[in-house]
Amino acid sequence: MKQLRVLAEARQEFADALRYYRRQAPAFAEVLALEYRQIVHHAQEFPDAGAVEAASESMPVRRFLLHQFPHKVLIANLPDQIVVIAFAHAKRKPGYWLERIQ
């Protein structure tokens, strides 16, 4: 299994989502955290499983959709590691994270 790295921006996006769901209902935040961990673990084991969302010259970015929330985890499979590029809302600000892969 490859090493995992989470960009600071992605870490903050996930923290913001957790904060939001904790205010709505604490149980939602627990489910979100569990689903996120499962997706990241799955991406580490099967990094080419997600659909390609975007690509730079050397880095295809794949999306892994959460099932119970309107979010996606955008992950790059590099030779030596898996990088979480963004934790993005699936319906808002499409492509805002693209500058992170250039």
Secondary structure, 3 states (H helix, E strand, C coil): CCEEEECHHHHHHHHHHHHHHHHHCHHHHHHHHHHHHHHHHHHHHCCCCCEEEEECCCCEEEEEECCCCCEEEEEEECCCEEEEEEEEECCCCCCHHHHHHC
